[in-house]
Amino acid sequence: MSTPAPLSLDGSQHSGSGTLVRQAVALAALLGRPLHLYNIRARRQPPGLRPQHLKAVEAVAELVNARLEGARVGSQRLTFAPRSRPRGGVYRWDIGTAGSATLLVQTVLPVLAFADSPTRAIIRGGLFQDFAPTFFHLHHALLPLLSRMGLEARLTMQRPGYVPRGGGELLLEVTPLRAPLQPLRLEQQGHPIRVFGIALASHLKQRRVAERMALRCRQRLVEAGLPDPHIEIMNDTRAYQPGAALALFVETDTGALLGADQAGAPGRPSEVIADNVAHMLVEDLRCGATVDRHLADQLLPYVALAQGTSTYYLPMVTDHVISSCWLVEQLLGVSVQRQGQKLSVAGIAQQPAAAPPATR
């Protein structure tokens, strides 16, 4: 058997972020092709791989028994050479810092979707922080849309984790695909039929942080003309430190699904968090979008791997969307069409490892 042609990618292109690293190694693992990444985060300070990026690379390497070169903190060059198809099983990954456990989920999930058997993985790190999806967003927005495409995955929060200590823990369970991913078609926003959210506070019950976030957020959404949301109050004592997070979601009668969230931070009052989250959600809805600003790029690897053409409307074209579109075009050769807010992706119909034998 001939060796697959290697892929080469300039990691400084477009956003030049760690997202390119994570998505590139995941797609290379699925393609079974060696990948050479150079200029990794070259325009960021500090440049090169950070600990959280390295952990993501190592996790994907474990799934496909990949050979690694340059896999160290600060490296601006990386060779990733898969030596097997993705393997399911039991895994445990610890970011080791407050680095995002949810970004690690985003990295390994598309690979595990095409694994040879089910997976159960425990991941430790941050679950609620800036510049990363919160646990709630993955659980209530991304996974439900992936379920419509045929991927069954479940997330369980075993302990919240916040900056700076981290220490959060989640359980990821994935049932591998038995047929190609189906396309996602969300072409009309429709009307809200369900508005809900979660207000989480750890070790802050006496200050009524969760209750204050929920009350203020409900006020802001009703003022904006949305139905009064049901916001679940969660007062937690399992986390290693005080922390908070607020998440909101809207489902519509056409199947559109949008979310917005924010974690707490020193000097960020509960009411400011609520105002920010409500503003983000209302802003995305008023754009006529059928997915939120974060789902817009989170979905791209999946629709690029699907069988058929997916279409959805973005609230805005972010650097992450542009980078992810460029990446799937470069590595998968897919056709990505963007007309204003409308994004259409013709997937490659990636075949699952667990597909049943064809019947005669």
N, C-alpha and C positions, 0 to 999 in steps of 0.2 A: 504494500500500500504506500502510495506516495505521500510525502509530508505536505500538509496543507500550506498554501502560500501564506507567509506572515503578513500581518497588518501593521501599519506604521501610522502614528498619530501625533500631531503637534499639540501638546497639552496647554499651550498658551493661547490657542485660538478662542475667539469669542469671549465668553466669560472667564476662561482660563482658570476655572475653579476646581475644587475637589470633586464636584459633581461629574465632570468629564472623566476623572480617574475612575470613580465608582461605576459609572455606567459603561465605560469602555471595557473594563475587565469582566463585567457581567456578560456583556454581549460577546466578547471573545470566548468566554467559557462556553456559551451556548453554541457558537459557531465551531468550536473545537480548533481554533486557529491561533497560532502564536501572535502576540501583540507586543510591539515595541512602542512605548510612550516616551516622548522626550519633551523638554521644556515644561516639565510639570509645575504648574502654578508659578511660572517664571515671573509673572508681573505682580505676584502677591508678596506680602511681607509677613513672616519670612517665606521665601520661596521653597518649593519642593514638598515632599510628602510630610504631612503632620501625623501625629500618632493615630488619630481617628481614621485617616485615609489608609494608613498602613494596616490597621486592623481589618478594614474592609477588604483590602487586597488579599490578606492572609486568609480571611474567611472564605472567599470565593476560591482561592487556591486549594483550600482543604476539600472543597466540594468536587473539584475536578482533578485533584492530584497534580496541580500545576508546578512546573519548575519556575522559580523566581530568580531574577538577577536585579540588583539595585533596590531591593526591598528594605529600605532603612529610612529612618526619619531624616529629612533634609535632602534626600535624593531627588534629582530632577530627571532621572532616567530610570525606566523600569521595563524589564522584559518579563512577560507573563506567557508561559507556554503550557496549555492544558495537555494532560496525558490520559484523561479518561472522560467519559460522559458524566454529567452531574449525578451525584450519588445522594440518595436520601439517607435518613438515619437519625441518630440522636447526636446533637451538637450542643456545645456550651461555649459562648464567646463573651469575654469580659473586656470592655473598652479600656478599663484600667484607670480612667479619669472620668470627668463629667462629660466626655465626648458623647455624641448622640447615639443612643441605641436604636432610635427610630431610623436614622440614616443607614445604619447597618442592615436593618430590616429591608429598606428600600433596595439595597445593593444585592442581597442574597435572594430576595423573593422571586424575581424573574428566573433566576437559575434553578431554584427549587421547584418552580412550576413545571419544569421539564426534566425533573429527576426521575430515577428509575424506581423509586419507592417513596412512601410517605416520610415526612420529616417532623421532628419535634426538636425545637431549639430554644434554649434559655439564653437570653442576651441581657447583659448588665451594662449600665451606663446612664446617661441622662435621658429622661423621657419628656421633659418639659423645659425648653430653653429657646432663646432667640436663634434665628437662622437655621432652623431645622423643623421638620414636621412634628407636631405633638403626637403623643400616643392616641389621643382622641381623634385627631384628623385621620390617621391611618385606619383606625377601627371603624369610624362612622362615615367616612367619605371614600377613601381609596378602596378598601376591601369590598364594600358593597358594589361598586362599579366593576371591579374585577370579577366578582361573582356573576354579574350579568354576562360577562365575557366567557364564563365557564371555569374560572379558577376558584377553587374553594380553599380559603386560608382563614385561620382564626388567630386572633391576638387576645391574650389575657394579661392584664396588668397585675403583677404580683407585688410590686412595691413602686411607688412614685420615686423619681429621682430628679434633682434640680442642680443647677450650678450653685456653688462650686464643687460640692462633694460628690455629686452623681449618686451612685449606689442604687439607682433604680433597677428594676428587674421585670422583664416581660417574657412571656411564653409565646412562641410562634409555632403554629401547627399548620402544615401544608399537605394537602392531598394532591399528588401530581396529576397533570392533565392526562386524559385519555383520548382527546381529540384536539385539533388546533383551537387556539383562542378565537372566539367569535368577534366580529367587529362591533364597535360601539358607535351608535348613531344617536346623537343628541342634537337635533336640528332646530328645536323650538324651546324657548324657556318655559312657557306655560305659566300657570298660576300656582302659588304656594298652597300645598295641602297639609304640610307638616313643618312646623318650626320648633326646634328643640335644642337643648344644650346641656352642658355640664359645667358647674362651677366647683372647682377643686381647691381645697386649702389643707395644707399639712401643718399640724401643730399651731394653728392660728384660730382655733374655734372661739376663744374668748374675745378676739377682735372682730368676730363675725365677718371675716374676709369673704368667704364664699357667698354668704347671704347678701353682702353689700354689692358684690360683682353682679349677682343674679338680678337683684332689684333694679340697679341702674341700667343694666342691659335690657331688661324688659321694657323699661320706660323709653329707652332710645329707639327700640324697634317699633313699639306702638306709635311713637311720634312719627316714624318714617312710613307708617301705613301698613306695616306687616301685622299678621295675627300675633296675639299675645303668646310668646313661646312658653313651653314647659321647660324649665331649667332645673336639672337635678342638682341638689346640694350634696357635696361629698366632703365631709370633714375627716381627714385621714390622720392616723398616728403612726403609720408604718415607716414613713420616709425618715432618712437619716438627718434631715434638717428641715426647718420651716421653708415653705414654698407655696406657690399658688399657680393656677392656670384656669383659663376660661375658654370654652369652645362653643360655637354655635353652628347649626346646620339647617338648611332649608331643602325640602324635597318638593317637587312640583308635579302637576298632573300629567306632564309629558315625560317624566323620568329624569329631568335635570336635577342635579345634586350639587349644592355649593356649601362650603364651610368657611369659617374664619376662626382664628384662635390666637391667643397670646399667653405667654408665661409671665409670671410675676418677676420682679427684679427689685433690688434695693432702690428706694426712692421713687417707685412706680406705684401710686396709690390704687386701691381696688377700683375706684371710680374711673380712673384713667384707663385701666385695662378694659373695663366694660365699654367705655366710649370708643376705644380703638377697635375692639372686636366688632361692635355694632357698625361702626363706620365702614370697616373693610367689607363686611357682608352686604350692607346696603349698596355700597359703591359697585361691587361686582354684579349685584342683581340689576342695578339701574343701567348697566352696560348691555343688558340683554343676553348675558353669558349663560351657557348651559353647564359649565364647570367653573370652579373658582380659580383664582390666580395660581394656586399651588398645584392643584390637580392638572392644570394645563400642561405642565411639563412632566409631572409624575406619571401620567398615563402614556407618554410617548413610547417608551420601550415596549409596552404591551400591545398598543395598536400597531406598532411597526412589525411585531411578530405575529399578528393575527392573520386570519384567513379572510380577506375581503377588505373593503375600504371603510375606514372609520371617519366620522365627521363630528366635530363639536365646535362650539363658539367660545372664544376666549374673552375674558373681561379686559385683558391688556396683553400686549406682547412684551414679555420680560426678557432679560438677558438669558435666563435659564431656558426659556422656550426656544429662543434662537439657537442656543448652544445644543440643546437636545435634538432639535430638528437637524442641525448640521451633523451631529454625531451619528444618528441613525441612517442618514443619507450616506455618510462616509463608510460606515462599517457594514450596513445591511443592504445598501443599494436601493432603499425604498424611495418611492415618490412621495414627497411632502409638498402639498399645495396650500398656500396661505393667501387668502383674499380678504383683506381687512381683518376682522375678528374670526372669520371662518377658517378652520384648519381641517384639512382632509389628508389622510395617510393611507396609502395602499400597502397593506401588510404583505409579508413574505410567506405566510402560511407555514411557520416553523412547526415541524412535526414533533409530537411528544414522544418521549422514550417509552411511556406506558401505554401507547396506543394498542387497541385490541387488533388481532390479526384480521385481515380482510376476509370477508365471506364470499364464497363463490355463488 
